[in-house]
Amino acid sequence: MYKILLTILVKTLSSLPLPMVRGVGRLVGFIFGNVVRHHRADAFQALEQSLPGLSPRECKRIINTMYLWQGVNFMEGMWYTFRGLDRVREVVEFENEEYVEQALAKGKGILALTAHFGNFEIMPMATVALGHKMSVIVKPIRNKAVEEVYNKYRACEGVTYLPRDNSYRDCLKALRRQEVVGMIIDQNMTRDSGIFVDYFGRPACTSPGLAYMAAQSKAPVVPVFVYRKKNGHFVLKLQPPLDPPEDRKPETILKATQLYTKIIEDAVRNDPEQWIWMHRRWKTTQLEGQSGVVRAK
């Protein structure tokens, strides 16, 4: 029953004009952040500790805007999936897209480093709009009904969504086909699956998967973030390709993961309202005497 209601809701939203969809998204975001107050205290604490120079008023503005954008991101992502890639091309501006060709010229595919920043759901569709197939590693949604409906309607020709667990080989196969593999590494990990690197001056347990995959596949890593503009359009900004780690030694993987995390931090510092501060990024704490070195695979 729950799945049927969600399906009806998604199909109804897809038939609405975009300004109305965004309005619904802002309403959802407001309820999420101000009525349900989902991790609102955590968001304030994370922001205040990460950017201590902000005034309380500025912190409140950033957090409120973040919740609104998260609601809009979800609704827009569904809407654009239904409307097709032509509509995506109309609203996405590509900056430094020559870096894609530079990376592909190496013949190893591309590992796209990104984060829950801006409308990250638009990035796979924008990549396909550029003419490249893309696989994205995603975290499972706890509610199976929501996950089934969400995955069904965010599907897009040329985009493959892979589960976070047991998808390593599929990613390597996609890279061998000269495709783009997107990896989001700004989420908290458990001690047995992550390594600790510095993020906004505090140890954050982070997935070493991107560094491992780059080291094994020798694919270049291209940082890419989707920035939301005030007019509702987007800018997909690509940064110069990064060479893969030389090997999979623990210290090499740690150094690479720290670099990738610093790139994400710089993007968030420049536009903090576009990142998901409600995510408990520092939930896993570093034990006394525990280093950030991970066991080599």
N, C-alpha and C positions, 0 to 999 in steps of 0.2 A: 504493500500500500504506500509506504514511504517513498519507494522508488517511482511509483506511478505519479505521485504528486510532484516529485522533483522533475520528472520528465515533462509534465504539463507546464510547470513553471519555466523551464528552460526554453521550451518551444514557444511559449507566449512571449518571453523576453526577446527572442530572436526576431519576432515580427514587429517589434516596436522600433520607432526611429531612435537613432543613436543618442540624441540629447536626453530623451526620456530614459533610456537604458542607464545613462550616466547618473541621472537623477535618482533612479532606484538604487544604483550602486552607492551613491553618497548616503542615502537613507540607511542602507544596510551597514555601511561603515560607521555611521553615527550610532546606530543601535549597538553594534558590536563593541564600540569603544566607550560609549557614554551610558548605556543602559545595562548591557550585559557586563561591560567593563572587563572584557577578556584580557587578563594579564596586564591591565593598565598600570598597576603599581610597579610591576616588573619593568614595563617600558620606561616609565619615568626614572626609575633607579638606574637602568642601563644607560639612558641618555645623559643623566646628570653626572654619572661617574666617567663616561667616555668623553664628554665635552663639558668640562666643569666651568668653562667661561661663560656659558649661556645663563641668561636671567631666568627666573621661574616663569615669567610671562612667555619668553621665547620657547622654553621647553614645552609649555602647554600648547602653544601654537603648532610646534613641530609634531607633537604626539597626536593632537586632534587631526591635523592634516594627514598624517600617516594612516590613521584608521579610515578616514574618508577615501583615500586613494586605494587602500586594500579592497574596500567594497567595490569601487569603480573598476579596479583591475580584474576582479573576478567576473563581473558582468560584461565588461568589454571583451574579455577573452572569449567568452561564449558567443557573443554577438559577431565578432569578426570571423570566428570559425564557421558560423552559418553563412555569413555573407561572402566569404571567399577571399582569395589572395589579392584580387584586384582592389578590393577596399583597403587591404593592408598596405598595398603599394601607395595608395593615395595619402596615407597619413604617416608613413615612416620615411624619414630622411636618413640616408646612410652617410656616415662620416668616416673617411679613411678606408673605404672598401677595397682599396688596392692591396691592403694587408692580407686579404683573403687569398688573392692570387699569388702573392709572394709566398705565403705558407703552403699553398697547394703545389707550388712549383717544386717543393722538396719531395713530393711523391709519397708522403706518409699520411695523408689526411690532415685533419685539424682537430685539436682539442680546444674547445671554447671554454675559457674560464669566465664564470659569471656568478651572480648572486641574486638573492631575493630583493632586487633593486628596480625601481621604476615598474613598468608593467612587464615583468619578466615572462609572462605568458605570451606576449607578442613576439618575443625574440625568435622562437622556432619558426613561426609563420613568416617573419621578415627574412630569415635566412633562406627559406624555400623560395621566397619572392625574388631573392638575388640569384636563384638558379642552382642552389645546392641542397642536397638531401641532408637531413639532420636526425640524429638520435639523441634523446635527452634522458638522463637518468633522473628518476623522480622517487620521492619518498612515498610509501603507501599511505593512504588516508585511513584513519582508524575505522570510520563508519563505512562498511562495505557497500551499502546502498548508495551513499554519496559518491564513493570512489567509482562504482560501476557507471553511474550516470555521467559523472564528470569526465571520466576517461573516454566514454563513448562520444560525447559531444565536443570535446576539445581535440579530437582526432582531426588531422589535416593531411592531405595528400603530400607525401614527401617527408613527413615527420613521424618518427617512431618513438614512443615513450617506453622506456625500459625500467623495470623495478630496480630499486637501489641494491637489492641483494641478488647475487647469482647472475649478474649481467656483464661481468668482466669480459668473457669471451665474445659476447655479441658486440661489445664496443670495439674490441680489437678487429673483428671482422668488418665492421663499418669503416674503420680507419683504413683497412687494406683496400676497401672499395673507393677510397678517396672521398669519403663523406666527412661531415662535421659531427663531432660528438660533444654535446654540451654537458658540463659538470658544474653543479652548484655546490660550493664548499663553505658556505657561511652558516651552516647549522651545527649545533652542539652534537658531539659524539660521546659515546660511552668510553670508559678508560681502555677497554679491551679492543676497541675498534678505531681509536683515534690517537693523535699525538698532540702535545701541547706546544702552541706557538703564541707569540704575542699578538694580541688584538686590542687596540686602544689601551695599551699599557698593562693589560692583565692576561694571564694564561688562559687560553681558550682551546678546548679539546676539539681538534679539527681532523677531518678525513685526509689521510695521505694518499687516497686513491688516485687523484689526478697526477700527482708526482710519480707514483708507481707506473701508471699507464703510459705517461709520457716517456719515462725511462725505458720501458719495455718496447713500446711501439716506435720510439724515436720521432713521434709526431710533434710538431711545434705547438706551443700553447699560445692562443690568441685571446687576450682579455677583451671582453665585450660587455657593454652595459647599455640598457635601454632607458633613456631619460625621457620623462614626461614633460612636455612643454605646456605653457599656460593656455594655449589655444586648443588643447586636446590632442595635438599631434605628438609624434615621438621622434627622437633622434637616437639611432643605433650607432654608438661610438665604438670603433675598433681601435685597439692599441697595437703597437708593433709586435710581431711574433717573438715569442721567447723560445730559446733553444731548450730542448728536453734535458733533464738531468743526465749526467755522464754515466751513472750507474745507479743501482738500487741499494747502496749502502745506507744504513740508518741515518748517518750524518748528512748524506747527500739529499735524501728524501726530506729530512727535517728542514734543511736550508731552502729547498724548493718550495715546500709548503708554506714556510714563513714568507717567502717572496710573494706567493700568490695571495696570501692573506693580507699582506701590506697593500697590495694593489686594490683589494676590495675596501680596505680601510680608507684609502685615499679617496675613492669614489664616494663613500658614505660621508666623509668629512666635508666634501665639496657640496653635497646636497642631502643633508641628513633626513629630511622629511620623506625621502623616497625609499628608505630602508625599513625593514620590519623590526622595530625596536621591541615589540612585544614578545619576540622569540627569545627564550631564555638561553642566550648564546653561551653564557658562562656557568651553566647549571652544573656541569661536571667539574669538580674542583681537583686541583693538582695536589697529590699527597706529598707530605714532607719528604724531601730527598728524591722525589720522582723527577726524572729528566724527561725531556721531550723526545728522546730518541726512541724510534719504533723498531721492532724486530724486523729484520730483512726477510722477505718472502722467497 
